[in-house]
Amino acid sequence: MSSVIRLLPDHVANQIAAGEVVQRPASVVKELLENAVDAGATAIKLVVKDAGKTLIQVIDNGKGMNEIDARMCFERHATSKIALAEDLFQLQTKGFRGEALASIAAIAHVELKSKEHTAELGTHVIIEGSKIVSQEVAVVPDGTSFSVKNLFFNIPARRNFLKSDQVELRHVIDEFERVALAHNNIQFTFIHNGSELFNLPASNYRQRIVNVFGGKTNEKLVPVQESTEIIEIHGFVAKPEYAKKSRGEQFFFVNDRFIKSGYLHHAVTAAFEGLLKDGTHPSYFLYLTLPANSIDINIHPTKTEIKFDDEQALYAILRATIKHSLGQFNVAPVLDFQKDDLDVPYSYEGTKSVEPTVEVDTFFNPFESMKSSSNLANQIGSTILKGDFNPFETVKPKSSSFSGGSNTSFQEKKHKSGGWETLYEGISDAKEIILTSANHQFDEEVITGSLFDDDNVQATHHQQSYQIQKKYIISPIKSGMIIIDQRRAHQRILYEHYIQSFTVKQNASQQLLFPLSLYYTVYEMELLRGIESELIQMGFLFDEISNEKIIISGIPVSITESEVSIVLEDLLNDLQDNVPSDVMILHDRISKSLAQSLAVKTGTYLTDKEQENIVNSLFGCENPQTSPFGKTTFITMKVEDIDKKFM
């Protein structure tokens, strides 16, 4: 009986292994860039065509390879990084498995040019599908140049699973940024389809972050610094007001290696507790340095997840460090109980305090007023007894004392009226002035005799809809009533409006008095360039679209200037995972994104006219039953259903 278990050929084994190492063009970029860093390069250049599907080339000025190493590097499990199993716990380099180049060569056309600094000539190797086509001596510059062409040429099924160029380019940019941020002392250049996306000179960490994410990033950063026996932390966190709805700018580096850790991410968000708006995420760039024997980086194929010996201690230190930095730089409110002096406003700084003075009137007699009141009562009583009392006559005391620092008295004269007839003089004139005055309006309270009189019943008929809990609109119909979700209904109205704008290809635009400048990352700018024609068709007008900012001179009529940045940010977040190649699908995605961003929010008060407008516009749509996202916009309740509630 023949055996059924046999060894796979090397080229088949390499193709299977390539599935773990090379998932997309970004995987090749990661491996080649890390190899260039391990080679001690001070300048690395990345050249990509068609998001890496056609060409990925990495050129470095590292130490290079000789003829034997240039051939051996494509063999499986061939590496210069480790020799023993114990070396796995003392790793200081990036690539150490020796599988990357063998896997890449199995599924692409690879061309290698390399030369050591001390050698006069270099070597040139060409490999296609794990087969060495040629290797010869050549005149090449110092360092190494890897060219990977036609990725997955011999595995068409894997190539068909690749996304659009925009999505694949985003993954390539992500890997490039992770390596560039971890090694600020190396110059990096990134060229895509002949245009330069990044040119990052060697600099400090802060300047590297600013060069990668744009000049406006500098004002967002808050430095973080802490050194303990367990861990050293340095880096930056963004101020809470710059928190984003997406999780793009979140970077952890452990010993100059990018990692992902949900546990450490929770420590950062816990430090921002109470400072972030709902639905937003903080940005951070944190570099952690730990002993190599306290971490295990060999637990995940992509090496982006590592295991720590003492995660709880790291969590507490990281959270406390960020919290301290936010308070130290006045980002979060703190109380300093050891501070001697209080902070004084600038307008009062340098002025001397004035002590309050208390003045006492030594001549004040509290019984003087009682004497005056007694004399007044006696005077009125004697007048009544004599029969000379006039109720319209003003009687005043003969004398009163005034205390103001000196004892002064004076005599007041009595003002006698000529007779009681003079009391009503001028009243008719005053009445006429009040009635003819046009500048005064008085609220009149209408008192009705019945709670349900005819006037009130007629008034309620003018109210066609009602708002409940600032969320639902209730409108009466013949069979009962209809309950409308105001947000979903408005989403449907806006969605069909924008779809129609794409169909008609004529949308009104309003010019801005002052052009609006908005700053984005390199990949976000690439996305905006890809949908520029669609945005112009909707009413946006652009004066400039550079590598890091756009200048907008006109916006659609339905959007206010304050909503532009929110609308574009939401649109970029919705399209960053995938940009449809089909025009109709792209229009649908853009319309849904704008409808979701601009629709009236739950909890917004609507006037009677706004409620009526939503009701009428909703039932003027082609599909009023559901929102653009397939959710119900309204329900109906018949009178019979309401009657059953009272049975």
Secondary structure as GFF3:
##gff-version 3
##sequence-region A 1 647
A	DSSP	alpha_helix	10	21	.	.	.	ID=ss1
A	DSSP	alpha_helix	25	38	.	.	.	ID=ss2
A	DSSP	beta_strand	43	49	.	.	.	ID=ss3
A	DSSP	three_ten_helix	50	52	.	.	.	ID=ss4
A	DSSP	beta_strand	55	60	.	.	.	ID=ss5
A	DSSP	alpha_helix	67	72	.	.	.	ID=ss6
A	DSSP	three_ten_helix	85	89	.	.	.	ID=ss7
A	DSSP	alpha_helix	100	106	.	.	.	ID=ss8
A	DSSP	beta_strand	109	115	.	.	.	ID=ss9
A	DSSP	beta_strand	122	128	.	.	.	ID=ss10
A	DSSP	beta_strand	131	138	.	.	.	ID=ss11
A	DSSP	beta_strand	143	149	.	.	.	ID=ss12
A	DSSP	alpha_helix	156	160	.	.	.	ID=ss13
A	DSSP	alpha_helix	165	182	.	.	.	ID=ss14
A	DSSP	beta_strand	187	192	.	.	.	ID=ss15
A	DSSP	beta_strand	195	200	.	.	.	ID=ss16
A	DSSP	alpha_helix	205	213	.	.	.	ID=ss17
A	DSSP	three_ten_helix	215	220	.	.	.	ID=ss18
A	DSSP	beta_strand	221	227	.	.	.	ID=ss19
A	DSSP	beta_strand	232	238	.	.	.	ID=ss20
A	DSSP	three_ten_helix	240	242	.	.	.	ID=ss21
A	DSSP	beta_strand	250	254	.	.	.	ID=ss22
A	DSSP	beta_strand	257	259	.	.	.	ID=ss23
A	DSSP	alpha_helix	262	271	.	.	.	ID=ss24
A	DSSP	beta_strand	284	289	.	.	.	ID=ss25
A	DSSP	three_ten_helix	292	294	.	.	.	ID=ss26
A	DSSP	beta_strand	295	296	.	.	.	ID=ss27
A	DSSP	beta_strand	307	308	.	.	.	ID=ss28
A	DSSP	alpha_helix	311	328	.	.	.	ID=ss29
A	DSSP	three_ten_helix	346	348	.	.	.	ID=ss30
A	DSSP	alpha_helix	368	386	.	.	.	ID=ss31
A	DSSP	beta_strand	399	403	.	.	.	ID=ss32
A	DSSP	beta_strand	407	411	.	.	.	ID=ss33
A	DSSP	three_ten_helix	420	424	.	.	.	ID=ss34
A	DSSP	alpha_helix	427	436	.	.	.	ID=ss35
A	DSSP	alpha_helix	454	460	.	.	.	ID=ss36
A	DSSP	beta_strand	466	468	.	.	.	ID=ss37
A	DSSP	beta_strand	472	477	.	.	.	ID=ss38
A	DSSP	beta_strand	480	485	.	.	.	ID=ss39
A	DSSP	alpha_helix	486	504	.	.	.	ID=ss40
A	DSSP	beta_strand	509	519	.	.	.	ID=ss41
A	DSSP	alpha_helix	522	530	.	.	.	ID=ss42
A	DSSP	alpha_helix	532	538	.	.	.	ID=ss43
A	DSSP	beta_strand	541	545	.	.	.	ID=ss44
A	DSSP	beta_strand	549	556	.	.	.	ID=ss45
A	DSSP	three_ten_helix	561	563	.	.	.	ID=ss46
A	DSSP	alpha_helix	564	575	.	.	.	ID=ss47
A	DSSP	alpha_helix	583	598	.	.	.	ID=ss48
A	DSSP	alpha_helix	608	618	.	.	.	ID=ss49
A	DSSP	beta_strand	634	638	.	.	.	ID=ss50
A	DSSP	alpha_helix	639	645	.	.	.	ID=ss51
###
